[in-house]
Amino acid sequence: MDVEALRRDTPGCTNRVHLNNAGAALMSRRTLEAMTAHLELEAAIGGYEAADQERGRIDATYANIAELVG
């Protein structure tokens, strides 16, 4: 694991040492971009419609998490 790369990809690490990762970890750029894009999609077409449109990706995420945790 490249800790320095992870820090570079986490904007909040630029200005602080954040030790509350168990309760509210800092988001990576990829996470922030994904969440922002989905919120923009919801604003454009509606929440249920956005969920329907992204159903395949949402289901794949649940399957990947299930595989990860067994």
N, C-alpha and C positions, 0 to 999 in steps of 0.2 A: 504494500500500500504506500503510495507516494503522498505523504502528509503535506508536503509543501504544495503539491499540485492541488490537493483538496482545499487547502487554505486559499490558494489563488482563485479557485472556482467558487469561493464563498465570500460574497462582497462584505458581509458583516465582520469578517476576520481582519479587514484592513485597518479598522480603527479601535479594535478592542480585543480583549481576551474574554471569551464567553464560556463560562463553566456550567451553564444550566442546560446541558444537552438532553438530559433525561426528560425534562418537562417541556422545553421549547427550544429545540436546536435551531441554529441559524440555517437559512435556506441556501442551497447552492443556486448558481445562476440558472441552471437547467430546470430546477424545480420552480423557481420564480417565473421563468419564461413560460413553462407549461401551465402554471396556475393563471398567469395573466392572460395568456392566449385563450384559455377556457372561459374565463370571466368575460373577455371581449366577445367570444362566440355566444355566450348566454345573453349578453346585452343586445346582440344583433338579432338572434333568432328565438330566444327564450330558453329557460332552464331545462324543461323536459325535452325540447327539441334538440338542444345541444347534447344532452345525455344520450338520446336516441342516435344522433349522428356519430357520437364517439363510443357507442356501445361495444364495438369490437376491441378497441384499445382498453376500455375499462375492464371488460371481461378478461383480457389478456393479462392485465395488471394483477387482478385477483388470482389468476392461475399461477403467475410467476411468484407471487408472494406465498401462495400455498406450497409451491414446490420448494421455495427457499426455507420455510419453517417446518416442512414435513407434515 
